[in-house]
Amino acid sequence: MMNTMTKSNKRRLSISLYLNYLVHGIGLIILTQNMQALGNFWKVPIATVSYVISGIGIGKLIAYFLFGYLSDRFGRRQLVLTGTLSYMVFFIGIPFTHNIAIAYVFAIIAGVANSALDSGTYPTFVEMGGSSSASNVFIKAFMSLGEFILPLAIAMLEAKSLWFGWSFIGTLLVLVANLFILRGAKFPEMNHADEAFIENHENTSKLRKIIATVSLAIYGYTTMAIMILFTQWISMFATNNLGYSSLVSHGLLSLYSIGSISGVIFNFILLKMKVSETKLLVAMNAL
């Protein structure tokens, strides 16, 4: 029950959920950061590797609409577990798969994992009480942390001429450890309404809701498109077109992640100061 959750249980559950999003940050870029190695491993051109990466988006799109219902029907824990286990399948499957079609299936599974985590995690933070906005900001921070760590780890593996698959196996071990943390955590009571949100928005007109929905959809698409375009190609562009070393090329993505983490901290402070989320969205869109 939400109101009987102890502070230690909330802390344990939060840590587990945030760790999943650290792994999710890694999962978003691990294929792109290993494009050259995967191309050599699969004996295919970079363009084909890029097609495999697109499977993540397909999996996410297919699962997103279904998992919202399943989260309400079967509970948040089941969706979080589904996401965690799906990511485990992805991380163990890719470095041992020589078949492109099977690799594409694993990429789709990664997209499914992403949707499952979103469907189970965001409602959980709302139902735990406290500031859901702040929790969502921390989710982004842990994603950015994963995007910061991975490029440096891959650069180190390349510098020492080690197997690219260690980046997948290392992330898999984080998920295995996180399963033990998640196992002992209780989830809050489902469908605990955010009363403050409902009170503030119950009188919003239908037209304004439609405009807000369309605007947020466009904003979500463009921001994701920019992020994916940059994270997918910056390292290869820096290596092939700018002549940078592997360490510097991967490091550019880590610098991007530092900017992302800085933005997260800045936004968190502003949200704590009760700055309007709408004003922040407009400002971020302008940037």
C-alpha atoms as one frame of an Amber mdcrd trajectory, in Angstrom:
protein
   0.000   0.000   0.000   1.254   3.450  -0.857   0.703   4.913   2.595   2.428
   1.985   4.408   5.619   2.059   2.341   8.654   2.665   4.548  11.365   5.153
   3.645  13.871   2.327   3.223  11.559   0.504   0.826  10.958   3.684  -1.189
  14.687   4.230  -1.349  15.353   0.644  -2.447  12.665   0.758  -5.124  13.847
   4.140  -6.386  17.457   2.946  -6.658  16.341  -0.102  -8.632  14.203   1.951
 -11.009  16.967   4.503 -11.539  19.526   1.746 -12.214  17.234   0.393 -14.921
  17.339   3.791 -16.594  21.129   3.950 -16.344  21.102   0.703 -18.316  18.461
   2.132 -20.639  20.761   5.078 -21.396  23.452   2.560 -22.330  20.976   0.499
 -24.366  20.036   3.503 -26.495  23.584   4.034 -27.755  25.423   0.720 -27.351
  24.714  -0.397 -30.918  25.714   2.952 -32.421  28.892   3.158 -30.345  29.836
  -0.344 -31.569  28.811   0.198 -35.215  32.252  -0.440 -36.692  32.845  -3.524
 -34.541  29.368  -4.909 -35.273  29.819  -4.284 -39.006  33.027  -6.323 -38.933
  31.459  -8.969 -36.699  28.409  -9.398 -38.956  30.460  -8.796 -42.144  28.019
  -6.137 -43.355  28.336  -2.416 -44.246  27.593   0.295 -41.698  24.271   1.052
 -43.440  23.043  -2.452 -42.589  24.027  -2.005 -38.948  22.000   1.221 -38.985
  18.963  -0.707 -40.217  19.351  -3.124 -37.299  19.437  -0.168 -34.914  16.086
   1.001 -36.299  14.550  -2.127 -34.787  14.697  -0.442 -31.370  12.253   2.210
 -32.559   9.994  -0.406 -34.131   9.876  -2.437 -30.919   9.148   0.619 -28.831
   6.331   1.738 -31.137   4.723  -1.707 -31.263   4.751  -2.183 -27.487   3.984
   1.310 -26.235   0.229   1.300 -26.723  -0.194  -2.234 -25.339   1.937  -1.871
 -22.244  -0.025   1.051 -20.821  -3.047  -1.259 -20.566  -0.968  -4.175 -19.278
   0.568  -1.969 -16.590  -2.896  -1.116 -15.245  -4.128  -4.683 -15.684  -1.273
  -6.707 -14.175   0.684  -4.190 -12.108   3.795  -2.059 -12.309   6.190  -4.729
 -11.002   5.384  -7.075 -13.872   6.097  -4.374 -16.452   9.359  -3.342 -14.803
  10.436  -6.987 -14.638   9.454  -7.459 -18.288  11.609  -4.481 -19.247  14.556
  -5.671 -17.184  14.434  -9.237 -18.501  13.950  -8.033 -22.089  17.031  -5.860
 -21.857  18.944  -8.866 -20.475  17.962 -10.874 -23.556  19.156  -8.020 -25.782
  22.534  -7.619 -24.046  23.298 -11.340 -24.038  22.001 -11.894 -27.574  23.654
  -9.201 -29.695  27.360 -10.014 -29.117  26.819 -13.717 -29.873  24.530 -13.342
 -32.892  25.965 -13.652 -36.410  22.604 -13.571 -38.188  21.357 -10.078 -39.122
  17.680 -11.088 -38.971  18.096 -12.422 -35.429  20.051  -9.302 -34.451  17.128
  -7.222 -35.714  14.779  -9.231 -33.478  17.046  -8.522 -30.496  16.935  -4.804
 -31.362  13.121  -4.973 -31.390  13.269  -6.649 -27.967  15.352  -3.688 -26.723
  12.594  -1.351 -27.924  10.012  -3.488 -26.129  12.150  -3.296 -22.978  12.168
   0.492 -23.201   8.368   0.663 -23.482   7.904  -1.798 -20.630  10.152   0.224
 -18.321   8.349   3.466 -19.192   4.921   1.891 -18.611   5.916   0.473 -15.241
   8.272   3.144 -13.908   6.572   6.505 -14.489   3.257   5.435 -12.856   5.198
   3.927  -9.958   6.850   7.242  -9.119   3.475   8.992  -9.252   1.968   6.381
  -6.939   4.911   6.602  -4.514   4.007  10.214  -3.841   6.395  13.137  -3.651
   7.363  15.139  -6.718   6.781  13.111  -9.877   8.385  15.891 -11.914  11.568
  15.647  -9.856  11.559  11.846 -10.187  11.212  12.121 -13.960  14.160  14.518
 -14.006  16.274  12.008 -12.071  15.300   9.305 -14.574  16.781  11.467 -17.327
  19.891  12.058 -15.212  20.560   8.334 -14.880  19.979   7.843 -18.614  22.548
  10.572 -19.283  24.951   8.949 -16.817  24.733   5.719 -18.808  25.376   7.658
 -22.015  28.420   9.238 -20.351  29.963   5.987 -19.064  29.545   3.764 -22.121
  31.535   5.735 -24.749  34.510   5.952 -22.384  34.279   2.223 -21.649  34.165
   1.386 -25.363  37.111   3.698 -26.087  39.067   1.844 -23.394  38.154  -1.547
 -24.895  39.247  -0.368 -28.342  42.496   1.081 -27.013  43.364  -2.269 -25.441
  42.082  -4.239 -28.494  39.598  -6.133 -26.317  36.387  -7.831 -27.481  33.575
  -5.345 -28.098  31.098  -7.714 -26.411  32.438  -6.858 -22.957  30.438  -3.629
 -23.089  27.277  -5.748 -23.452  28.269  -8.296 -20.805  29.219  -5.603 -18.289
  25.818  -3.942 -18.675  24.117  -7.322 -18.357  25.818  -7.840 -14.974  24.391
  -4.521 -13.754  20.907  -5.780 -14.613  21.533  -9.094 -12.840  22.566  -7.235
  -9.677  19.559  -4.946 -10.023  17.198  -7.930 -10.108  18.246  -8.748  -6.544
  17.584  -5.152  -5.467  14.191  -5.176  -7.185  13.271  -8.547  -5.715  13.148
  -7.197  -2.163  11.312  -3.963  -2.996   7.561  -3.498  -2.590   5.645  -1.438
  -5.116   3.061   1.163  -4.010  -0.677   0.758  -4.333  -1.786   1.120  -7.947
  -3.873   3.935  -9.387  -3.137   6.426  -6.653  -4.297   9.610  -8.347  -2.169
  12.735  -8.474  -4.827  14.963  -6.888  -2.905  18.196  -7.399  -2.501  17.495
 -11.105  -6.182  16.634 -11.516  -7.289  19.753  -9.652  -5.070  21.991 -11.777
  -6.175  20.538 -15.098  -9.763  19.376 -14.676 -11.179  22.617 -16.114  -8.902
  22.699 -19.163 -10.933  23.028 -22.360 -10.995  20.265 -24.960  -9.397  22.537
 -27.578  -6.487  23.400 -25.284  -5.977  19.711 -24.498  -5.850  18.907 -28.226
  -3.382  21.735 -28.894  -1.225  20.645 -25.941  -1.283  17.005 -27.082  -0.258
  17.846 -30.658   2.415  20.306 -29.475   3.908  17.822 -27.028   3.883  15.089
 -29.683   5.803  17.321 -32.101   8.182  18.379 -29.335   8.750  14.764 -28.323
   9.417  13.702 -31.910  11.852  16.494 -32.721  13.834  16.183 -29.493  14.130
  12.404 -29.878  15.101  12.805 -33.549  17.871  15.267 -32.676  19.123  13.050
 -29.862  19.137   9.894 -31.989  20.781  11.638 -34.958  23.566  13.020 -32.773
  24.183   9.930 -30.627  24.080   7.562 -33.618  26.558   9.352 -35.859  28.762
  11.775 -33.890  31.488   9.244 -33.050  31.786   7.888 -36.592  31.593  11.395
 -38.083  34.394  12.566 -35.798  36.552   9.559 -36.719  35.937   9.421 -40.473
  35.384  13.081 -41.361  37.293  15.035 -38.727  40.152  12.579 -38.279  39.832
  12.372 -34.489  41.158   9.454 -32.479  38.814   6.796 -31.143  39.095   8.188
 -27.608  38.211  11.726 -28.665  35.408  10.544 -30.982  33.705   8.526 -28.240
  34.485  11.302 -25.778  32.354  13.734 -27.782  29.274  11.723 -26.826  30.365
  11.748 -23.199  30.611  15.554 -23.414  27.056  15.578 -24.792  26.016  13.551
 -21.758  27.709  16.017 -19.406  25.595  18.749 -21.003  22.539  16.555 -20.588
  23.251  15.877 -16.913  23.904  19.597 -16.321  20.545  20.385 -17.912  18.850
  17.807 -15.725  20.321  19.301 -12.538  19.421  22.820 -13.677  15.836  21.785
 -14.467  15.531  19.923 -11.175  16.518  23.053  -9.259  14.032  25.154 -11.224
  11.252  22.623 -10.622  12.025  22.663  -6.901  11.694  26.443  -7.075   8.188
  25.895  -8.523   9.062  27.287 -11.955   6.272  26.441 -14.421   6.842  23.243
 -16.411   5.234  24.941 -19.414   7.765  27.778 -19.290  10.586  25.253 -19.060
   9.269  23.350 -22.093   9.099  26.542 -24.144  12.604  27.572 -23.063  14.096
  24.134 -23.808  12.386  24.052 -27.194  13.884  27.478 -28.009  17.348  26.203
 -27.055
